Amino acid sequence: MGRPPLIALQGFVIAARTGNVTLAAQQLHLTASALSHQIRGLEERLGRRVFIRGPRGVELTPEGARLLESVGPSFESIERAMRQFSAPHADVLTLSLMPSMASSWLLPRLPKFVAQHPQLQLNLQSRVDLVNFDREPVDAAMRFGPGEWPGVVAEHLFDDWLTPIASPELIARLGQPTLETLSDWPLLRDPENVWAKWFHTFGGKPPARYVAHFDDTETLHRAAIEGMGIALGRVTMARPLVDAGQLVWLSTQRLRADFAHYLVYPPRSEKHPALLAFRAWLLEEAQRYSLAPAQAKWRANKRRSG
């Protein structure tokens, strides 16, 4: 069979870890098409497929899982050895964050940080999967979750809240709902069906059926914008849409989300100068956001929608 294709194997290992060829290619400074070509060559060499390719990424075949089990530890040993001889650049910060958090909260604030720290370089990775800090060259991440992840420091930024939202067009067409009549309206169900907790907390009754079910919050909010129904929206993500006039708050009641927003980083990043600067700025921004009065905005939007 000749010499093993080490570059293709490395790309295979990283793609298997991330479940995404594009992200793996970015880590290897390749194009996605170049890495895909290398993996196809590896499959031809092995005479079997290692990945099942889908619209959201790749999944290992049984043969691919066996290959990862065999070669993965070797690449991990090499990575650990190399990290002993490399130090992070003091003026570069690689940050992983969810696309929804990036667009709705961080990016509108980020120019302020860049202006304060023009010497720093930010590398932003938008992704929904958790970072493996032991294997990936990422300094920190911003995550929405329980705040308990093994082997990392998780600093609480702010809580999130849930409240009914709808498009102005839907309200103009159907009128203003009340807590008692909410279940008669077209409701959009979120991934965890938090509507059940909403009705249990504030009264009223769940609907006999939901208009549609959604498996991610961003698509849920988009459906509400299009007038498909009322969503129980996340305030952090919905607030820019309300400010833009695409959605309106329907209630002053808020339900605390089970998860919260955190800055997460491994112990190796604790003294990283770029992270220290970003952390100080981020905690200040998070505190300012937490203290911002939202009640007045809700009342103002309710007046405009009514």
C-alpha positions as CSV (number, residue, x, y, z in Angstrom):
1,M,0.0,0.0,0.0
2,G,3.1,2.3,0.3
3,R,3.6,5.2,2.6
4,P,0.5,6.2,4.6
5,P,-1.1,9.5,3.5
6,L,-0.4,11.5,6.7
7,I,-2.0,14.8,5.5
8,A,-5.2,13.0,4.5
9,L,-5.3,11.1,7.8
10,Q,-4.8,14.3,9.7
11,G,-7.7,15.9,7.8
12,F,-9.8,12.9,8.4
13,V,-9.1,13.0,12.2
14,I,-10.0,16.7,12.5
15,A,-13.1,16.3,10.4
16,A,-14.2,13.3,12.5
17,R,-13.7,15.4,15.7
18,T,-15.6,18.4,14.4
19,G,-18.2,16.6,12.3
20,N,-17.6,19.3,9.6
21,V,-15.2,19.3,6.7
22,T,-15.2,23.1,6.4
23,L,-14.2,23.6,10.0
24,A,-11.5,21.0,9.6
25,A,-10.2,22.7,6.5
26,Q,-10.0,26.0,8.3
27,Q,-7.8,24.5,11.0
28,L,-5.5,23.0,8.3
29,H,-5.5,26.3,6.3
30,L,-7.0,24.4,3.3
31,T,-10.1,24.9,1.2
32,A,-13.0,22.6,2.0
33,S,-12.8,21.2,-1.6
34,A,-9.1,20.4,-1.2
35,L,-9.7,18.6,2.1
36,S,-12.7,16.8,0.6
37,H,-10.5,15.6,-2.3
38,Q,-7.9,14.3,0.2
39,I,-10.5,12.4,2.1
40,R,-11.9,10.9,-1.1
41,G,-8.4,9.8,-2.0
42,L,-8.1,8.2,1.5
43,E,-11.4,6.3,0.9
44,E,-10.2,5.1,-2.5
45,R,-6.9,3.9,-0.9
46,L,-8.8,2.1,1.8
47,G,-11.5,0.7,-0.5
48,R,-14.3,1.8,1.8
49,R,-16.1,5.0,2.9
50,V,-15.1,6.7,6.2
51,F,-17.8,9.3,6.2
52,I,-21.5,9.7,5.5
53,R,-21.9,13.2,4.1
54,G,-25.1,15.1,5.0
55,P,-26.4,18.7,4.8
56,R,-25.1,19.5,8.3
57,G,-21.8,17.9,8.2
58,V,-20.3,14.4,8.2
59,E,-20.8,11.3,10.3
60,L,-18.4,8.4,10.7
61,T,-19.2,5.0,9.1
62,P,-18.4,1.9,11.1
63,E,-15.1,1.6,9.1
64,G,-14.4,5.3,9.8
65,A,-15.0,4.9,13.5
66,R,-12.5,2.0,13.6
67,L,-9.9,4.1,11.7
68,L,-10.4,7.0,14.1
69,E,-9.9,4.6,17.0
70,S,-6.7,3.4,15.5
71,V,-5.0,6.6,14.3
72,G,-6.6,9.3,16.5
73,P,-4.5,8.7,19.6
74,S,-1.3,9.0,17.5
75,F,-2.3,12.4,16.3
76,E,-3.3,13.5,19.8
77,S,0.1,12.5,21.1
78,I,1.8,14.5,18.4
79,E,-0.4,17.5,19.2
80,R,0.4,17.3,22.9
81,A,4.1,17.1,22.2
82,M,4.0,20.1,19.9
83,R,2.0,22.3,22.4
84,Q,4.9,22.0,24.8
85,F,7.1,23.9,22.4
86,S,4.5,26.5,21.3
87,A,3.1,29.4,23.2
88,P,0.0,31.5,22.2
89,H,0.7,34.8,20.6
90,A,0.0,37.4,23.3
91,D,-1.8,39.7,20.8
92,V,-4.0,37.0,19.1
93,L,-7.3,35.7,20.6
94,T,-9.1,32.8,19.0
95,L,-12.7,32.7,20.2
96,S,-15.4,30.2,19.5
97,L,-19.1,31.3,19.7
98,M,-22.5,30.3,18.5
99,P,-23.7,32.1,15.3
100,S,-26.8,33.4,17.0
101,M,-24.8,34.9,19.9
102,A,-22.4,36.5,17.5
103,S,-25.0,38.2,15.3
104,S,-27.5,39.3,18.0
105,W,-25.2,40.3,20.9
106,L,-21.4,40.3,20.4
107,L,-20.9,41.8,17.0
108,P,-22.9,45.0,17.6
109,R,-20.6,45.6,20.6
110,L,-17.3,44.4,19.2
111,P,-16.2,47.6,17.5
112,K,-15.9,49.2,20.9
113,F,-13.4,46.5,22.0
114,V,-11.5,46.7,18.7
115,A,-11.2,50.5,19.2
116,Q,-9.9,50.1,22.7
117,H,-7.4,47.3,21.8
118,P,-6.2,48.0,18.2
119,Q,-3.1,45.9,18.8
120,L,-5.1,42.7,19.3
121,Q,-6.2,40.3,16.5
122,L,-9.4,38.4,16.9
123,N,-10.0,35.1,15.2
124,L,-13.8,34.3,15.5
125,Q,-15.1,30.8,14.9
126,S,-18.9,30.6,14.5
127,R,-20.0,27.0,15.4
128,V,-22.7,25.3,17.5
129,D,-20.7,22.3,18.8
130,L,-18.6,22.4,21.9
131,V,-14.9,23.1,21.7
132,N,-12.4,20.4,22.7
133,F,-9.7,22.6,24.1
134,D,-7.3,19.7,24.5
135,R,-7.3,19.2,20.7
136,E,-8.2,22.5,19.1
137,P,-6.2,25.8,19.0
138,V,-9.0,27.8,20.6
139,D,-8.3,30.1,23.5
140,A,-11.9,30.6,24.8
141,A,-15.5,30.3,23.9
142,M,-18.8,31.9,24.6
143,R,-21.5,29.4,25.3
144,F,-25.2,29.2,26.3
145,G,-25.6,26.2,28.7
146,P,-25.7,24.9,32.2
147,G,-22.3,26.4,33.1
148,E,-20.9,23.0,34.2
149,W,-18.3,21.7,31.7
150,P,-15.5,19.5,32.9
151,G,-11.9,20.7,32.8
152,V,-12.6,24.3,31.9
153,V,-13.3,27.7,33.7
154,A,-16.8,28.9,33.1
155,E,-17.6,32.5,34.1
156,H,-21.2,33.6,34.2
157,L,-22.0,36.5,31.9
158,F,-25.7,37.0,32.2
159,D,-29.0,35.1,32.3
160,D,-31.5,34.9,29.5
161,W,-35.2,35.2,29.6
162,L,-38.2,34.0,27.6
163,T,-41.2,36.0,26.6
164,P,-43.9,35.9,23.8
165,I,-43.0,37.6,20.6
166,A,-44.8,38.1,17.3
167,S,-44.6,40.1,14.1
168,P,-46.4,43.5,13.9
169,E,-48.3,42.2,10.9
170,L,-49.7,39.2,12.9
171,I,-50.9,41.5,15.7
172,A,-52.5,43.9,13.2
173,R,-54.3,41.0,11.6
174,L,-55.5,39.1,14.7
175,G,-55.4,41.7,17.5
176,Q,-53.6,41.8,20.8
177,P,-53.7,38.4,22.7
178,T,-54.2,38.2,26.5
179,L,-52.9,35.5,28.8
180,E,-56.3,33.9,28.8
181,T,-56.6,33.8,25.0
182,L,-53.0,33.0,24.2
183,S,-53.7,29.3,23.7
184,D,-56.3,30.2,21.0
185,W,-53.6,31.8,18.9
186,P,-51.1,30.1,16.5
187,L,-48.2,29.2,18.7
188,L,-44.8,28.1,17.6
189,R,-43.1,25.4,19.7
190,D,-39.5,25.7,20.7
191,P,-37.1,22.7,20.9
192,E,-37.7,22.1,24.7
193,N,-41.4,23.1,24.6
194,V,-40.9,25.8,27.2
195,W,-44.5,26.9,26.6
196,A,-45.6,24.3,29.1
197,K,-43.5,25.9,31.8
198,W,-44.7,29.4,30.7
199,F,-48.4,28.4,31.2
200,H,-47.6,26.6,34.4
201,T,-45.8,29.7,35.8
202,F,-48.1,32.5,34.6
203,G,-51.4,30.8,34.1
204,G,-53.5,30.0,31.1
205,K,-53.6,26.7,29.3
206,P,-51.4,25.1,26.6
207,P,-52.9,24.9,23.2
208,A,-54.4,21.6,21.8
209,R,-51.8,21.7,19.1
210,Y,-48.9,23.9,18.0
211,V,-48.7,25.3,14.5
212,A,-45.2,24.1,14.0
213,H,-42.2,22.6,16.0
214,F,-38.7,24.0,15.6
215,D,-35.4,22.5,16.6
216,D,-33.4,25.7,16.9
217,T,-34.2,29.2,18.3
218,E,-32.9,31.2,15.3
219,T,-35.3,29.4,12.9
220,L,-38.1,29.8,15.5
221,H,-37.6,33.6,15.6
222,R,-37.5,33.7,11.8
223,A,-40.9,32.0,11.6
224,A,-42.3,34.5,14.1
225,I,-40.9,37.4,11.9
226,E,-42.7,35.9,8.9
227,G,-46.0,36.0,10.8
228,M,-46.4,32.2,11.1
229,G,-47.3,32.5,14.8
230,I,-46.3,33.6,18.3
231,A,-43.0,32.3,19.6
232,L,-41.6,32.2,23.1
233,G,-38.5,34.0,22.2
234,R,-35.1,34.4,23.9
235,V,-34.8,38.0,24.9
236,T,-31.1,38.3,24.0
237,M,-31.7,37.1,20.5
238,A,-35.0,38.8,20.0
239,R,-34.2,42.3,21.3
240,P,-32.3,43.4,18.1
241,L,-35.3,42.2,16.1
242,V,-37.7,44.1,18.2
243,D,-35.5,47.3,18.0
244,A,-35.6,46.8,14.2
245,G,-39.4,46.6,14.2
246,Q,-39.5,43.0,12.9
247,L,-41.0,41.7,16.2
248,V,-42.9,43.1,19.2
249,W,-43.0,42.0,22.8
250,L,-46.5,40.7,23.8
251,S,-46.1,40.6,27.5
252,T,-44.1,42.2,30.3
253,Q,-43.8,38.8,32.0
254,R,-40.5,37.0,31.6
255,L,-39.5,33.4,32.3
256,R,-35.9,32.7,33.3
257,A,-34.3,30.3,30.8
258,D,-32.8,27.1,32.3
259,F,-29.5,28.0,30.7
260,A,-27.3,31.1,30.8
261,H,-24.5,32.7,28.9
262,Y,-20.9,32.0,29.9
263,L,-17.3,32.7,28.9
264,V,-15.5,29.4,28.9
265,Y,-11.8,28.8,28.7
266,P,-9.2,26.1,29.6
267,P,-6.7,26.6,32.4
268,R,-3.9,27.1,29.9
269,S,-5.6,30.4,28.8
270,E,-5.9,31.9,32.2
271,K,-2.9,34.2,31.8
272,H,-3.2,34.8,28.0
273,P,-2.8,38.6,27.6
274,A,-5.4,38.9,24.8
275,L,-7.9,36.9,26.7
276,L,-7.4,38.9,29.9
277,A,-8.1,42.1,27.9
278,F,-11.2,40.6,26.3
279,R,-12.5,39.1,29.5
280,A,-12.3,42.4,31.4
281,W,-14.2,44.2,28.6
282,L,-16.7,41.3,28.1
283,L,-17.6,41.2,31.8
284,E,-18.2,44.9,31.9
285,E,-20.4,44.7,28.8
286,A,-22.3,41.8,30.3
287,Q,-23.0,43.6,33.5
288,R,-24.1,46.7,31.6
289,Y,-26.5,44.5,29.5
290,S,-27.9,42.8,32.6
291,L,-28.7,46.1,34.2
292,A,-30.3,47.7,31.1
293,P,-33.9,48.5,31.7
294,A,-36.0,46.3,29.3
295,Q,-39.4,47.0,30.9
296,A,-39.7,50.5,29.3
297,K,-38.9,49.1,25.9
298,W,-41.6,46.5,26.3
299,R,-44.2,49.0,27.2
300,A,-43.2,51.3,24.3
301,N,-43.4,48.5,21.8
302,K,-46.7,47.4,23.2
303,R,-48.1,50.9,22.6
304,R,-46.7,51.0,19.1
305,S,-48.2,47.6,18.3
306,G,-51.6,48.4,19.8
